[in-house]
Amino acid sequence: PAGGGDPVMYQHIFWFFGHPEVYIMILPAFGIVSQIVPAFARKKLFGYTSMVYATASIAILSFIVWAHHMFATGMPVTGQLFFMYATMLISVPTGVKVFNWIATMWRGSMTFETPMLWAVGFIFVFTMGGFTGLILSVAPVDIQLQDTYYVVAHFHYVLVAGSLFAMFAGFYYWAPKWTGVMIPEWKGKTHFWWSLIAFNITFFPMHFLGLAGMPRRYADYPMQFADFNELASIGALGFGLAQVWFFLFVVVPAMRGKGEPAPQRPWNDPDGAGAEGLEWEVPSPAPFHTFENPPKLDHNANRVIG
């Protein structure tokens, strides 16, 4: 400020980058889940066109909601109303996606191999995070909850249980194609349940801490917050250990080629129902040159027909 700068302008510039950035992190996760859910439901993705429009809507709206991070800066009421309603609006295309994933699973021939567990876990926990985001979009509520642990809980429910869980889903789904070996189901399912339980032990109590007024970024806090903080610390340790276990006992053996050889279509039934896409048209692991000659594709561009 002494040099002529404006801290509020800095916040606007930062959040104009910072908010679209989190959508850049979540949109690929949506794409991964939209690949995995139809594969294990043995159905086409429900509402494909609406999924495309929802993705485009989220991308566009992500650029006009940045100041919902700044309700406590003394923004004019008109500005608060605009950013409040714009933020509420972005939950509509997100809700369309969640509805379509659930509709894809509805009456499908469901199986719950590890990638599907991660995808379903993503939908469940990400939706919880979405609801807390909708609550925070209401300006009067956000002014009370600004910079509390409620915001920390919301952020981690949509980005850890969102982007990270989807990345794990994608890893378990495509790892047989990358490495040529199958990852034992017991390892993947152990990693999933360990991570899901530890994650919720860590971050669910933070909703209550935030509602009780515990601010972020303080090393010390009143004694009445000690029990939930201790619980969250235990959960965080468990979650971290789960990822160390994942790296040492899942990633490293797979990279070394240890395990049962992966078939070309590891997630497909004998009748061919299951995963679709050109990556499943080549052997596992995929050859260095995927297709020596341009293949002739079916009308969905999912299968090679010549």
Contacts in CASP RR format, 6 or more apart in sequence:
PFRMAT RR
TARGET T0000
AUTHOR 0000-0000-0000
METHOD contacts of the structure
MODEL  1
PAGGGDPVMYQHIFWFFGHPEVYIMILPAFGIVSQIVPAFARKKLFGYTS
MVYATASIAILSFIVWAHHMFATGMPVTGQLFFMYATMLISVPTGVKVFN
WIATMWRGSMTFETPMLWAVGFIFVFTMGGFTGLILSVAPVDIQLQDTYY
VVAHFHYVLVAGSLFAMFAGFYYWAPKWTGVMIPEWKGKTHFWWSLIAFN
ITFFPMHFLGLAGMPRRYADYPMQFADFNELASIGALGFGLAQVWFFLFV
VVPAMRGKGEPAPQRPWNDPDGAGAEGLEWEVPSPAPFHTFENPPKLDHN
ANRVIG
1 7 0 8 1.000
8 70 0 8 1.000
8 73 0 8 1.000
11 69 0 8 1.000
11 70 0 8 1.000
11 73 0 8 1.000
12 66 0 8 1.000
12 67 0 8 1.000
12 70 0 8 1.000
15 66 0 8 1.000
15 67 0 8 1.000
15 69 0 8 1.000
15 70 0 8 1.000
16 63 0 8 1.000
16 66 0 8 1.000
18 66 0 8 1.000
19 62 0 8 1.000
19 65 0 8 1.000
19 66 0 8 1.000
19 68 0 8 1.000
19 69 0 8 1.000
20 62 0 8 1.000
20 63 0 8 1.000
20 66 0 8 1.000
22 158 0 8 1.000
22 159 0 8 1.000
23 58 0 8 1.000
23 59 0 8 1.000
23 62 0 8 1.000
25 159 0 8 1.000
25 163 0 8 1.000
26 158 0 8 1.000
26 159 0 8 1.000
26 162 0 8 1.000
26 163 0 8 1.000
27 55 0 8 1.000
27 58 0 8 1.000
27 59 0 8 1.000
28 163 0 8 1.000
28 166 0 8 1.000
29 122 0 8 1.000
29 162 0 8 1.000
29 163 0 8 1.000
29 165 0 8 1.000
29 166 0 8 1.000
29 167 0 8 1.000
30 55 0 8 1.000
30 97 0 8 1.000
30 166 0 8 1.000
31 166 0 8 1.000
32 119 0 8 1.000
32 166 0 8 1.000
32 167 0 8 1.000
32 169 0 8 1.000
32 170 0 8 1.000
32 173 0 8 1.000
33 101 0 8 1.000
33 119 0 8 1.000
33 122 0 8 1.000
33 123 0 8 1.000
33 166 0 8 1.000
33 169 0 8 1.000
34 45 0 8 1.000
34 51 0 8 1.000
34 97 0 8 1.000
34 101 0 8 1.000
35 170 0 8 1.000
35 173 0 8 1.000
35 275 0 8 1.000
36 115 0 8 1.000
36 116 0 8 1.000
36 118 0 8 1.000
36 119 0 8 1.000
36 169 0 8 1.000
36 170 0 8 1.000
36 173 0 8 1.000
37 45 0 8 1.000
37 101 0 8 1.000
37 104 0 8 1.000
37 105 0 8 1.000
37 116 0 8 1.000
37 119 0 8 1.000
38 44 0 8 1.000
38 45 0 8 1.000
38 104 0 8 1.000
38 274 0 8 1.000
38 276 0 8 1.000
39 115 0 8 1.000
39 116 0 8 1.000
39 173 0 8 1.000
39 267 0 8 1.000
39 274 0 8 1.000
39 275 0 8 1.000
39 276 0 8 1.000
40 110 0 8 1.000
40 111 0 8 1.000
40 112 0 8 1.000
40 113 0 8 1.000
40 115 0 8 1.000
40 116 0 8 1.000
40 119 0 8 1.000
40 267 0 8 1.000
40 274 0 8 1.000
41 104 0 8 1.000
41 105 0 8 1.000
41 108 0 8 1.000
41 109 0 8 1.000
41 110 0 8 1.000
42 108 0 8 1.000
42 109 0 8 1.000
42 110 0 8 1.000
42 269 0 8 1.000
42 273 0 8 1.000
42 274 0 8 1.000
43 104 0 8 1.000
43 105 0 8 1.000
43 108 0 8 1.000
43 109 0 8 1.000
44 104 0 8 1.000
45 51 0 8 1.000
45 100 0 8 1.000
45 104 0 8 1.000
46 100 0 8 1.000
46 101 0 8 1.000
46 103 0 8 1.000
46 104 0 8 1.000
46 106 0 8 1.000
47 100 0 8 1.000
47 103 0 8 1.000
50 96 0 8 1.000
50 100 0 8 1.000
51 96 0 8 1.000
51 97 0 8 1.000
51 100 0 8 1.000
53 93 0 8 1.000
54 93 0 8 1.000
54 94 0 8 1.000
54 95 0 8 1.000
54 96 0 8 1.000
54 97 0 8 1.000
54 100 0 8 1.000
55 93 0 8 1.000
55 97 0 8 1.000
57 90 0 8 1.000
57 92 0 8 1.000
57 93 0 8 1.000
58 90 0 8 1.000
58 93 0 8 1.000
58 94 0 8 1.000
61 86 0 8 1.000
61 89 0 8 1.000
61 90 0 8 1.000
61 93 0 8 1.000
62 90 0 8 1.000
64 86 0 8 1.000
65 83 0 8 1.000
65 86 0 8 1.000
65 87 0 8 1.000
65 90 0 8 1.000
66 83 0 8 1.000
67 75 0 8 1.000
67 79 0 8 1.000
67 83 0 8 1.000
68 83 0 8 1.000
68 84 0 8 1.000
68 86 0 8 1.000
68 87 0 8 1.000
68 136 0 8 1.000
68 137 0 8 1.000
68 142 0 8 1.000
71 80 0 8 1.000
71 83 0 8 1.000
71 139 0 8 1.000
71 142 0 8 1.000
71 143 0 8 1.000
71 146 0 8 1.000
72 142 0 8 1.000
72 143 0 8 1.000
72 146 0 8 1.000
72 147 0 8 1.000
75 83 0 8 1.000
80 139 0 8 1.000
81 139 0 8 1.000
83 139 0 8 1.000
84 137 0 8 1.000
84 138 0 8 1.000
84 139 0 8 1.000
87 133 0 8 1.000
87 137 0 8 1.000
88 134 0 8 1.000
88 137 0 8 1.000
88 138 0 8 1.000
91 130 0 8 1.000
91 133 0 8 1.000
91 134 0 8 1.000
91 137 0 8 1.000
94 130 0 8 1.000
98 123 0 8 1.000
98 126 0 8 1.000
98 127 0 8 1.000
101 119 0 8 1.000
101 123 0 8 1.000
102 123 0 8 1.000
105 120 0 8 1.000
109 273 0 8 1.000
110 116 0 8 1.000
112 120 0 8 1.000
113 172 0 8 1.000
113 185 0 8 1.000
113 267 0 8 1.000
114 172 0 8 1.000
114 183 0 8 1.000
114 185 0 8 1.000
114 188 0 8 1.000
114 189 0 8 1.000
114 191 0 8 1.000
114 192 0 8 1.000
115 169 0 8 1.000
115 170 0 8 1.000
115 172 0 8 1.000
115 173 0 8 1.000
115 267 0 8 1.000
116 169 0 8 1.000
117 188 0 8 1.000
117 189 0 8 1.000
117 192 0 8 1.000
118 165 0 8 1.000
118 166 0 8 1.000
118 168 0 8 1.000
118 169 0 8 1.000
118 170 0 8 1.000
118 172 0 8 1.000
118 192 0 8 1.000
119 166 0 8 1.000
119 169 0 8 1.000
121 161 0 8 1.000
121 165 0 8 1.000
121 192 0 8 1.000
121 196 0 8 1.000
122 161 0 8 1.000
122 162 0 8 1.000
122 165 0 8 1.000
122 166 0 8 1.000
122 169 0 8 1.000
125 157 0 8 1.000
125 161 0 8 1.000
125 162 0 8 1.000
125 165 0 8 1.000
125 196 0 8 1.000
125 199 0 8 1.000
125 200 0 8 1.000
126 157 0 8 1.000
126 158 0 8 1.000
126 161 0 8 1.000
126 162 0 8 1.000
126 165 0 8 1.000
128 157 0 8 1.000
128 161 0 8 1.000
129 154 0 8 1.000
129 157 0 8 1.000
129 158 0 8 1.000
129 161 0 8 1.000
130 154 0 8 1.000
130 157 0 8 1.000
130 158 0 8 1.000
132 150 0 8 1.000
132 153 0 8 1.000
132 154 0 8 1.000
132 157 0 8 1.000
132 207 0 8 1.000
133 154 0 8 1.000
133 158 0 8 1.000
135 141 0 8 1.000
136 142 0 8 1.000
136 145 0 8 1.000
136 150 0 8 1.000
136 151 0 8 1.000
136 154 0 8 1.000
145 151 0 8 1.000
145 210 0 8 1.000
145 211 0 8 1.000
147 215 0 8 1.000
147 216 0 8 1.000
147 217 0 8 1.000
148 209 0 8 1.000
148 210 0 8 1.000
148 211 0 8 1.000
148 213 0 8 1.000
148 214 0 8 1.000
148 215 0 8 1.000
148 216 0 8 1.000
149 206 0 8 1.000
149 207 0 8 1.000
149 209 0 8 1.000
149 210 0 8 1.000
149 213 0 8 1.000
149 214 0 8 1.000
149 215 0 8 1.000
149 216 0 8 1.000
150 206 0 8 1.000
150 207 0 8 1.000
150 209 0 8 1.000
150 210 0 8 1.000
150 211 0 8 1.000
151 210 0 8 1.000
151 216 0 8 1.000
152 203 0 8 1.000
152 206 0 8 1.000
152 216 0 8 1.000
153 203 0 8 1.000
153 204 0 8 1.000
153 206 0 8 1.000
153 207 0 8 1.000
153 210 0 8 1.000
156 199 0 8 1.000
156 202 0 8 1.000
156 203 0 8 1.000
156 206 0 8 1.000
157 203 0 8 1.000
160 199 0 8 1.000
160 203 0 8 1.000
161 199 0 8 1.000
165 195 0 8 1.000
168 191 0 8 1.000
168 192 0 8 1.000
168 195 0 8 1.000
168 246 0 8 1.000
172 183 0 8 1.000
172 188 0 8 1.000
173 267 0 8 1.000
173 275 0 8 1.000
174 279 0 8 1.000
175 183 0 8 1.000
175 254 0 8 1.000
176 182 0 8 1.000
176 183 0 8 1.000
176 262 0 8 1.000
176 263 0 8 1.000
176 266 0 8 1.000
176 284 0 8 1.000
177 262 0 8 1.000
177 266 0 8 1.000
177 279 0 8 1.000
177 280 0 8 1.000
177 284 0 8 1.000
177 285 0 8 1.000
177 286 0 8 1.000
178 285 0 8 1.000
178 286 0 8 1.000
179 254 0 8 1.000
179 255 0 8 1.000
179 257 0 8 1.000
179 262 0 8 1.000
179 285 0 8 1.000
180 257 0 8 1.000
180 261 0 8 1.000
180 262 0 8 1.000
180 284 0 8 1.000
180 285 0 8 1.000
181 253 0 8 1.000
181 254 0 8 1.000
181 257 0 8 1.000
181 258 0 8 1.000
181 259 0 8 1.000
181 260 0 8 1.000
181 261 0 8 1.000
181 262 0 8 1.000
182 259 0 8 1.000
182 260 0 8 1.000
182 261 0 8 1.000
182 262 0 8 1.000
182 266 0 8 1.000
183 250 0 8 1.000
183 254 0 8 1.000
184 259 0 8 1.000
184 260 0 8 1.000
187 249 0 8 1.000
187 250 0 8 1.000
188 250 0 8 1.000
190 245 0 8 1.000
191 242 0 8 1.000
191 245 0 8 1.000
191 246 0 8 1.000
191 250 0 8 1.000
194 238 0 8 1.000
194 242 0 8 1.000
194 245 0 8 1.000
195 239 0 8 1.000
195 242 0 8 1.000
195 243 0 8 1.000
195 246 0 8 1.000
198 235 0 8 1.000
198 236 0 8 1.000
198 238 0 8 1.000
198 239 0 8 1.000
198 240 0 8 1.000
198 242 0 8 1.000
199 235 0 8 1.000
199 239 0 8 1.000
201 231 0 8 1.000
201 232 0 8 1.000
201 234 0 8 1.000
201 235 0 8 1.000
202 232 0 8 1.000
202 235 0 8 1.000
202 236 0 8 1.000
202 239 0 8 1.000
203 232 0 8 1.000
205 228 0 8 1.000
205 231 0 8 1.000
205 232 0 8 1.000
206 228 0 8 1.000
206 232 0 8 1.000
208 228 0 8 1.000
209 225 0 8 1.000
209 228 0 8 1.000
209 229 0 8 1.000
212 224 0 8 1.000
212 225 0 8 1.000
214 221 0 8 1.000
214 225 0 8 1.000
221 229 0 8 1.000
253 259 0 8 1.000
261 284 0 8 1.000
262 284 0 8 1.000
262 285 0 8 1.000
263 284 0 8 1.000
264 280 0 8 1.000
264 281 0 8 1.000
264 282 0 8 1.000
264 283 0 8 1.000
264 284 0 8 1.000
265 272 0 8 1.000
265 274 0 8 1.000
265 275 0 8 1.000
265 280 0 8 1.000
266 275 0 8 1.000
266 284 0 8 1.000
267 274 0 8 1.000
267 275 0 8 1.000
267 280 0 8 1.000
268 274 0 8 1.000
268 275 0 8 1.000
268 280 0 8 1.000
276 300 0 8 1.000
276 302 0 8 1.000
276 303 0 8 1.000
277 302 0 8 1.000
277 303 0 8 1.000
278 290 0 8 1.000
278 295 0 8 1.000
278 297 0 8 1.000
278 301 0 8 1.000
278 302 0 8 1.000
278 303 0 8 1.000
278 304 0 8 1.000
279 286 0 8 1.000
281 295 0 8 1.000
281 303 0 8 1.000
281 304 0 8 1.000
282 290 0 8 1.000
282 291 0 8 1.000
295 304 0 8 1.000
295 306 0 8 1.000
296 304 0 8 1.000
296 305 0 8 1.000
296 306 0 8 1.000
297 303 0 8 1.000
297 304 0 8 1.000
297 305 0 8 1.000
298 304 0 8 1.000
298 305 0 8 1.000
END
